[in-house]
Amino acid sequence: MRNAAAFVWRCLAAAGGAGLRFVRRFAMPRQWLIAYLLLIVLPAAVFLYGYYERSAKILKDEVVRTMQQTVKQAGSNLSYRLAHLEDISNAAFMDANLHTYLSVGADDQSIAIQLQVVKDLRNLIDTVQTNSDVYHVRLFVDKSKLYAAERINFFALDSLKDRPWYAPIIAANGGIVWTGDYTEHFLDVGDARIFSLARMLRDPNRYDKISGVLMIDVKESMVAGILSTLRFAPGTQVYLADPNGTIVYHPDRSRIGTSLDPAVLNVLQRGSEGTGAVKLNGEVNDVMYATLDPTGWKLVAQGTESLLSHRAVQLTQRSEWTSLLEYIALFLALPFVLMAIIVRGMNRRVKQVITVIRREGTETSLSELPPVNGDFRLLERSVDHLILRVRTLVEEKYKAQLKEREAQLQALQAQINPHFLYNTLDTINWIAIGKGAADISQMIDSLAKYFRLSLSKGRSIVSVEDEFRLAQVYLEIQRSRFPDTFAFELDIQPGLEPCAMPKLILQPIVENALLHGIRKAKGRCGVIAITAREERGDLVLSVTDNGIGMDEGLVARLLTEAPSEAKDGGTGGSSYGLFNVNERIKLYAGGAYGLSIASEPGAGTTVLVRLKAERRPDDGQQGAADG
């Protein structure tokens, strides 16, 4: 009864609704309570909600404005560095010797002249590389130049033609083209992540001919160093995108070369700088951007609304809770005082109820308490009824445990019988082998396999492989009974072996095909074909025989009526088996699944079984192990 008392105590705690009704009845009239809620509580709640929304919006706008200024400043710094690199490129581009040396002339094969050219060009390259932002300078020249294979500062122009930016460089007609972040291998230093500033050089003697390409490389760390100074909320993405919406730099290198979401690209195309909000994957994202003038790239900071305005949300929530607590203290002090007085009386009554419930014995009743009117009387009557119900449930649970124990004992006893049957059949099998009766031995071995597969260790769901093995064993037994009267074929589509299905589905169908189809076709050898296929996610099994067949009326009755002994002359076992199989499939898989029969008198019968194709490798392996 102590457990019952604890259960009742939990029910009393959940019955607070009755206590609230009691408070409303004795603390203040119902009309006053409604007026109090409508005139004070509801307007105050609306005011607090509006205050919260306005405060959150103001603080969020301030956070976004501050972040936009930060992005703009970082964009200015990066633009200055990139513009300075373009100035360096322009200075090198204006060097007259550069164009003269790269032009194709008759003296290209003169080693002395080309050595002098290399010396002069290297002086130019070393001058450019003295700038701290320049990582490497490369000249791509005509392959006729002997120094084109140097591969430190000089490269063959043909090696550049398979790069994606070669066509834009040529199309720029000497203008500057910036590449995105990529990995380049240098013979002297190995692999490095770089950006490149490239421009085409023309032959001054033949202006229609390209003499080379000048490429100034900048290490990725220069850009990353500037962007790393941006201190935003964790999870905010800071990256660079070109005017077409392709990401040219991102801390997550897997994103480089990917395209932006069209909604984000639409925000970036509104102007040279600004902010916008887009909805991605069901969450609002704030986007802040600024344009890098030398390249036209956009410096973008993108983060979810909850990340960017996390501090604003915290401040707003804190202010809201402070106002709410002040409001509660101001307007609800008096009701709480009155409620405390009433609840004190309620607690005294509840303690009396709990004292009665916790008394030892089985005849506990709340009727011995002093009578009380109102909701408490109803509550006590409900608890009294609950005590009686708990006592009844305890007794029923005790009886159920006794019955469960008896069922377990019976189940353990039932497990002995199959083992006894297997051992007996095994003994008979060895006696038959000892007597040289191979046919008897084979029949007994098949019968043992049949019992083992049909019992399936008590499992009602087996694999397709096990169900086919059971059908095979059954047919082998029947072929021993009726030699030279029929043959059978089994065909399972690869991969369907572990599919799950109820057991003993095929055997009744195969039995029906053999006894009512093939055995009644006198004077010819019958064939039974069993297949398994998958069709549009369904498992379809078919059993086909070339027996006597049946008419449409009988086909319709087999699946809709459960035949009796009187209807089928005492041979309705197999016919009833089809009805039983169809009903079991519908209970297992649903009304859309089951059996279908196609038959014609004299032409044989085909029975299709349609189930859900549910692959359960563990079940299939277990079934194979059981066999």
Secondary structure, 3 states (H helix, E strand, C coil): CHHHHHHHHHHHHHCHHHHHHHHHHHHCCHHHHHHHHHHHHHHHHHHHHHHHHHHHHHHHHHHHHHHHHHHHHHHHHHHHHHHHHHHHHHHHHCCHHHHHHHCCCHHHHCHHHHHHHHHHHHHHHHHHHCCCCCCEEEEEECCCCHHHHCCCCEEEHHHHCCCCCHHHHHHCCCCCEECCCEEEEECCCEEEEEEEEEEEEECCCCCCCEEEEEEEEEEHHHHHHHHCCCCCCCCCEEEEECCCCEEEECCCHHHCCCECCHHHHHHHCCCCEEEEEEEECCEEEEEEEEECCCCCCEEEEEEEHHHHCHHHHHHHHHHHHHHHHHHHHHHCHHHHHHHHHHHHHHHHHHHHHHHHHCCCCCCCCHHHCCCCCCHHHHHHHHHHHHHHHHHHHHHHHHHHHHHHHHHHHHHHHHHHHHHHHHHHHHHHHHHHHHCCCHHHHHHHHHHHHHHHHHHHHHCCEEEHHHHHHHHHHHHHHHHHHCCCCEEEEEEECCCCCCEEEECCCHHHHHHHHHHHHHCCCCCCCEEEEEEEEEECCEEEEEEEECCCCCCHHHHHHHHHCCCCHHHHCCCHHHHHHHHHHHHHHHHHHCCCCEEEEEEECCCEEEEEEEEECCECHHHHHHHHHHC
